[in-house]
Amino acid sequence: MVRIIALVAIAGAFLLAETEVVKDVMADTELTEKQKRLVDYFIETGNQTEAAIKAGYSKKNARFIASKTLDLPYVKAFLEKRLKEIEENRIAKAKEVMEFLTSSMRGEIKEEAVVVEGVGDGCSVARIIEKQIGANDRIKAAVQLAKRYGLDRPEDADGEAHITFKFERGGDDGD
């Protein structure tokens, strides 16, 4: 009985090791350019047939070829890898968020606004201008930064946090 259990355990370990080797080989299997395009277009469209046609396969066989190709283990591995890359690039990292909040707080971020100007004779013209974000948005960014640095925690005897933000406007030499 002990020998059977030991053999089963050894066989199980062998299968796990073999599965990992197969995954590594699949990840390293080089796809053709057409297969890579098929995967990329499939991610873009979500439609196997349309992706195959865009990738350069014939319309007549596109559905069949796409189905078979996307079911290949090494193509699936490539698809998963591509999706992971896309996900990593689309989601903001903590540093990026902190840099954006800091730029917002400092007034370095610009936004577009529509302004209407009178041109005479009762006529007006709308145009788009670029302006600094407003004080409320800058204060919100500062509060978010303060939270991340733990500056919003009570430190005084009265149990309330007292945060003071000082905004200086640059470029005015006439003060």
N, C-alpha and C positions, 0 to 999 in steps of 0.2 A: 504494500500500500504506500509506503514512504517513497519507494522508487518511482511509482507512478506519479505521485504528487511532484517529486523533484523533476521528472521528465516534462510534466505539464508546465512547471515554472520555467524551466530552461527553454522550452518551445515558445512560451509566451514572451520571454525576454528576447529571443531571436526574432520573433515576428515584429516586436516593437522596434528593434534596431533596424530590421529590414525596411520597415515603413519609413523610418527617418531617412534612410539612405535613398529610398525611392523619392521622397519629397525633395531632398537635396538635388537629385539628378533631374527631377522635373523642373525645379526652379532654374537650373542651369541650362536646360535644353533651349537652344536658340530657335526662335520662331522666324519664319520668313517675314519679309517686309509686308507682304499681303496679309498674313495672319495678324501681325501687329496692328495694321490699319483696321482690320476687322474688329479687333478688340477695342481699339480707340473709338471707332464709329459706333460700336455697340454700346459703349459707355455713354456716348453723346446722345444717341437716339433711343436706346432701349428696345430697338426692334432688330431682330437678327437678320431678317431678309433685307431690310433697307441698309443695314450696316454692311452686309456682304456686297450688295450692288455698289455702294459708295467705295468699298475697298477694292473693287475691280473685278469681282466675280461676275459671271454671266447671269443675266436676269433669269434665264431658264432654270439654272441649277442653284441659284442663290439661297433659297430656303433650305434645301437639303445640305448644301456645303456648310452654311452657317451653323446649322444644328449640329452636324457631325464635328466640325472644327471646334466649336465652343464647348463640346463635351469632352474633348481630349484633355487628359489630366494636366499636361504641361501648359496647355492654353489656359485652363482654369487657374493654374498657379500664377500665370502671367497676369490674368485679369484681376485676381486678388491683389497682386503686387501693385498694379496700376491704380486700383481703387484706394489702396492704402496711401500711395503717394499723393493722390488727389486730396484725400481727406487731410493729410498732414499739412499740405500747402494752403488749404482753405480755412483752417481753424487758426485763429490768432493765438499766439503764444503769450505768456504773461508779460514778457519784456515788451512786446509790441503794444499791448494794452497800456502798460505803464508809460511808454513813450508817447502814445496818443493822448492820454490824460494829461501828461505834463505839457505837451504842446498846446492842448486846448486851454489849460489853465493860464499859460503864458500869453495866450492870444495869438499864437502863431498859425492857428487853423483859420482858413478863410471859408466863407460860404457865399453862395449867390443869392441876390435879392432882386426882385423886380421893383423898379421905381418908375413913376409916371411923372413926366415933366411937361409943363405947358409950353407950347411953341408959339402962342399968339393966336388971335382970331378965334378964341374958344376951342382950339385944337390942343391935343396932348399926344405925347409919344411915350410908349413904354419901352424901357430898355433894362437889360440885366447888368447889375454891377456886382463886383466882388467886394465883400466887406469882412471885417473881423467878426468872429462870433461874439454874441452878446455877453454882458456881464453875468447874467443868470447861468448861462451854459458854462462859463469859466468858473463860477463858484461851485456848480455841481461837480465839475471835474476836480476841483480842489478838494471837495468833501470826499469824493471817491478815492483820491490819492491818500488823504488823511486816514481813511478807514483801512486802507491796505498797509499803511505804516503803523497802525495802532495808535494814531494821534487822537482818535475820537473817544478814547477811554477816559473815565473820570480820574482826575489826578488831584483835584482840590478837596478841601475838607467838606465842602457842601455837597459833594458827590456829583457835581455837574462838570462836564468837559467844557473848557473855554478855548475855542480855537479862533485865532485872529488871522485874517488874510489881508495882506497889504498888496494892492495893485498899483503899480507905477506906470504911468504912460510915458513912453520914450519918444524922443524926437522933438519935444517942445523946448526950444532954447530960450524962449521968451519969459521963463518963470522968474 
